[in-house]
Amino acid sequence: SFAYFTIKDRLPQILTRVIDTLHRHKNEFFEEHGEKGVEAEKRAISFLSKLRNELQTDKPVTPLEDELPDAALWNQYLDYQRNLSNGNGEPSWFQSPWLYVECYMYRRIHAALAQNPPIDNFDVFKEGKAQNFFESQEAISALCTYFQELIKNIKDLDEKQLQEELFKLLQVSLWGNKCDLSFSAGEDSSQKSSPLLPLENLVPYILVNDMEKLWSLLVSTKKRNAEKSNVRIDIILDNAGFELVSDLVLADFLLSSKLADEVHFHGKSIPWYVSDTTKHDFNWTIKKLQATNHMWISRCGINWEGNLNKGAWVYHDHMFWTLPHDFSSMAEVAPDLYADLQKSNLLLFKGDLNYRKLTGDKKWEYSVPFHQALNKFHPAPLCSLRTLKSDTQVGLKPGQGEQIQASDPDWMVSGKYGVVQFDASV
């Protein structure tokens, strides 16, 4: 399966890059922290080399030994996996659910640093995320310029035109999800050209396209809430770099068009899946945009900091997003987060990992309804914007998956296809 190649080839590559990154920063650690910094770097590298060896030799998954706030939940989850293994002994790297061991690896990478002050706040993936951002400048420039021109005249747009613009920016945000560094094992995945030009040609690659349903929901919610309460939209973020910028543009459009009054962003509380957005990445991106020597890019950065300052945008990071659990167990494991999401009028889940967690990462029949695969996870109406990079997909028309499979055997894992998949029921 695709999972096997991920664990066998891609994860060791990612670990090797992390070790290499720490090696390269040795002098920096020495300059900042003296011998203590170098000692911490050596300990972290030895911890990670041991982890890589465990992974490559299919050793049992071991309990976490750190004191971090989520360790107990992780160790309970390991017990749960042990009970599931039907007496087949200990869950190991190649004999366990892919989602679990992949999440577990990133949590162990975090532990390698968190347990080794004074380098405990070093993000081993930061350079790659920054590189993706800088190498996507041309695309960011095209998108910010387009957007600033659009909002100049947004008050004059009729409903049909607003709908067209929303669909355009939803698609930019969808295809922005191709810029994923865990998928490319850290190789360059930046967006080089204008993201707006190819949209027409990419429409046939959207396998489930529920944009019309999204639009109906937003319009009816706006009419219903006109007097009473704020319309709130939540975006559960995926990658930093170009994808994050495309999400921020979408969020600003939702405010500027009055389709939403407030947008809540949900990022990761620790470095995760190489390029996932943390609070540091979120703030860094907005600062970098402001400082760009380009009128429209810096205008976006300034406006977005303004949105945060006045509370129209709110950033959250909850520990649950970096646990191995799929979302159907959120209400039980993180009732506070579930209750918060219930206040939203629409949840937009970005990316492949969120899709895997929405659907329990199972080998579903392609035509199983999305609603069924969500397994009672319904805090609010929700939509997944995702390019396919793992072999789980639901909600297709009968025969659709088989038909694509015949002409394009890698369709589920190439990032070439996408979905805008909506579920209204709460």
N, C-alpha and C positions, 0 to 999 in steps of 0.2 A: 504494500500500500504506500501511498504518498507519505503517510505517517512514518513508516519504516525508514525511508530515505531521509526524512527530516531528522530523525533521531540519529541515524547512522552517519550522515554526512554533514548536514547543515549545522546541527548544534555543536559538534566538536569544532567546526570552523569558527563559529561565533566565540566559543570559549578561547580558542587560540588567539583570535583578534583581541579579546579582552586582556589576556595575559601580555600580549605584545604592547597594547596601549599602556599598561602599567609600567612595563620595562622602559618604554620611551619617555615616561614622565619621571623617571627616577631622579634626574638632576633637579627637576622642579620641586619634587617632594623634599629633596635635601636642602634646597635653598629656602624653602618655606619653613621646614620643621626640623632641619638638622638630621642627626643620626636616627632620631625617632621616626622620621618620615621614611627613611630608607629601610629600617627594620620592619615597619608596618607594611611597606610595599613587598618585601620578601615574604612576610607571613601570608599576605593576601594571595601572592602568586603561588605559594606552596599549597594553599587551600584550594585554589582554582585548578592547579595541576592534578591534585588528588581527585577533584570532582570530575575532571575530564577523563581520568583513568577509570573511575567508577562507571561513568557513562559508556565508555567504549568497550568495557569488559562485562557489561550487563550485570553489574552488582545490584543487590537489593537497595531500594530507596531507604535512606536512613532518616530517623526523626531529626528535626531541627534542634540544635543545642544552644541557640542564641537566646537572648532575653528580650527580643523585640516583641512589640505588643501583639503581633499576629501569630507568634510561634505556636501557641496552644491550639489555635484553630487549624493550623497546618498539620499538627501532630494528630489531632482528632481525625482529620481527613485521611491521613495515612492509615489510621486504625480502620476507618470505614472501608478503604481500599483493600486492606488485609482481609476483612470479613467478606468482601465481594469475591476474593480470589478463589472461593470454593475449595479451600484446602489445598490450593496449588502452591502453598508456601508464600514467601514474601513477594510483594509487588517489586518488580525490578525495572530497569530502564527500558527493556524491550518487551516486557510482559505486563504492560500497564496501559491505561488509556493515554493516548497521545497528549490530549489537552492537559492532563494532570502532570505528566513528567516534564512537558515543555514549560509550564508555569513554574514547576518546582525548580528547574534549572535557573530561571531568572531570579527566583527568590534566594537560591544559594549564592548566586553572583552578588546579590545585594548583601547577604550575610558576610561574604568574604571581606567586603569593605567596611560594613557597619561595625564589625567586631574588631576592626583594626584602626582605632584612632592613632594619629591625628589625620589620617586620610579617609576618614569614615564618610565624609560628605562628597567625595570625588565621584562624579558620574562618568563611568567608563565609556558611555555611549555618546557623551556630549559632542565630541569632535565630529562624529559622523552626522549628527543632527544639524550642526552648524554648517558643515560642508554642503549638505543637501539644500539648506536655506540659501547659501551664497551662490551655489551653482544653478539655482532656479530663478535667479534675479530677472532674467528676461521674461519669464512667464509671470512672475510676481508684478513686474512693471506693466505688462499687457493687461493683467487682470485688474490691478488697482486703477489704472488709467480708465479702463472701460467702466469700472464701477463709479468712479468720481464723476465721469460724464453723465452716467445714468442718474445719479441722485440729484444732480442739478435740476433735472426736469421731471423728477419722480411725481410731483404733485399734478402734473399735466397728463399722466398716463391713465387711460381708462382700464377697466377691469381685465379686458382681454390682453392688453399690453403688459399689465402687471403680471398676469399669469405666465405669459411668454418669458418674461425676465426671471421670474422665480424658477421656471423649468430650466432655463439656461444655467442659472447659478447652482441649482441642485445637481445638474450634470457635471459642472466643473468640480463641485465638491465630491461627487461620486468618483470621477476618473482621477481626481487628486489622490485617491486611495491607492493608486498604482505605486506611489512613491513610498515604498515600504522597505526599510532596511533589514528587518528580520527575514523577510522573504528572499532578499538578494544576498543574505548572509553578510550584510554590511557593505556589499559592493555598491558603487554609485547608482542611485535610482532617482536622480533629480529630474524635475520637469524642465526641459530645455526650451521649448517653444511656446507660443501663445496657446493657452488651454482652450481658447474660445473658437479657434479656427476649425478643429476637426469634429465639433459636436454633432453636426448633421450626419456625418459618416459613421459615427459611433452608435447612433440610435439602434440599429439592428442588433447590436451586441448587448443591449439591455434586455435580459431574458424575462424579467418581471418588471413591468413599468407601471407603478401605481401613483404616478405624479398627479393624475386627475383627482384621485381620491384624497391625496394630501391637500390639494387646492380646495376641494369642497369642504374638508374639515376646517381649514384655516379661515375660509370665508364665513362659514356658518358660526364658528366660534367667535369670530370678530363681531358679527352681528348680534350674537347672543350676549356677549360681554360688553357691548358698546357702553352701557351706562355703569354697570356694577363693578366688575373686577378686572384686574390686569390679565391679559393673555400671556401665559408663560410657556416658553418653548425651551426644552433641555436638549443640549447636544452632548452626547457621550463620545468624547474625542478619541481619535486613533493616533496617527503619526504627526510628529512635529515637522518643520520644514514647509514645503510647498502645500501639502495637504492642510496643515493648520491654517495657513493664510486663506486658502479657499473656504474653509469653514468659517473663518472670521468675516470674510466678505458676505457669505450667505447670512450669517447672524446679523450683520449690519443692515443688509437688505430687508430682513424680516422686521427690524425696528423702523427703518426709514419708510417702508411701505405701509407702516401701521398694522401689519399682519400680526405683530407681537409687540408687547409692551416691555417685556423683559426676557433676556436669554440667559440661561444658566449653563455653564460649561462644566463637564466632569472629566478631570484628567487623572493621571496615575500618581500615587503618593511616593513611589520609588521608581528608579530607572527600570524600564520594562520592555521586553520584546524589541530591543535595540533602539527603535525610533519612536516609541510612544511618548506622548506629550506629558511632561511633568509641570508643576507650577513654575519651576525655574524656566523651562522652555517657553511656556506661555508668556511670561513677563519679558523674557529676553527677546522674543520675537517682536513684541510690540515696541520695545525700546529700539531694536535694530531698525525697524521700519521707520520710526520717527526720525532716526539719525541719518537715513538714506538721503543722498544728494539728488532727490528726484521728487518733484513737487507733489505728484499724486500719491506716491508710496508714503511719503512722510505725512501727508494729509490723513491718510488712512490710519497710520500709527497714532497720530495726535487725537483723532476722533475716537479711536478705540480705547485709548487711555481715559478719555473723557467719559465714555460709556461705563467703564469700570468705576471711575470716581463717583459718578452720580448714581450708581447702583442699577443701571439698566442692564449691565452685564455683571454676572456673579460667577466666580470660579470656585469650584469645590474639588477636593480630592478625598475620597473615602477609601479606607483600607480594603473594602470588599472588591474593588476593581482589580486588585492584585492578589486575590485568593484563587485557588483552583476551582472553586464551585461554579457551576453554571447558574444562570440567572433564575431558574425556577426555584432555587433554594434561598434567594435573596430575602424573601419575607421572613424566613426562619432565622437565617444567619445574620442578616443586617436589617432588622425591622425599622431602624431609624432612617436608613437610606430609602427603603421601599416606601415608607410614609412620606418622605420628601418628594420622591418621584410622583406620588399620587397627586401632588398639588399641580402637576404640569398639565398643559393642554395637549402637548405633543412631545414625544421623546424621539430624537433622531440618533440612531446608533450607527456610528461610523465604523466601517472596516470589517475585516475578516474574522479577527479574534472575537469581536463582539457578536458576530453572527454565529460563530461556533458556540459561544456561551448562551446565546438566545435559544438555539435549537438543540442544546445538549450534546453537540458535536457527534451526532450519531450517523450511522450509514442508513439514512432514510431512503425510502422510495422517493423518486423525484416529485411525484405528484401528490405526496402527502400535504395537506393544507398547512400553511405557515402557522395558523392559529393552533393547530393540533401540536405541532412541533414545539411551540412555546411552553407547552406543559404547565398551563395555568399562570404563567407570568404575564400579568396584565395590570400593572400599576396605572397606566394611562394609554391612550392611543399611541401606537409606536410605529416607527418606520426604520428599516435597515437600508443604509446606503453602503453597498459593499461590492468590491471587485473580487471575483472568485479566486482564492489562492489556497483552498483546501477542499477535500472531496466530501463536502456535505452541502446539499442544496435541496430545498423543498419548495412546494408551491408552484411547480411548473405544470403546464398543460400536459395531459396524457400523451406520451410519445415524444414530447419535446426534447427531453434529456437524451433519450436513445438516438434521436435523429442527429443531434449535434455530435454525440459520441461517435457516430459512424463517420462523420467527415473530419472531426477534430478531437482525437483521442485525449489530448491534454486540456480540454476545455475547462475542467474544474479547477485547475491549479495554475493556469498561465497568467491570470490577472487580466486576460483579454476581454472577459465577459463581466457584466455587472448586473446588480438588481437594485431597484428602488421598491422595496417590498413592505407593504403597509398592513397593519392589523388594528382595526378600530375598537374591537370589543374590550370592555373593561370588566 
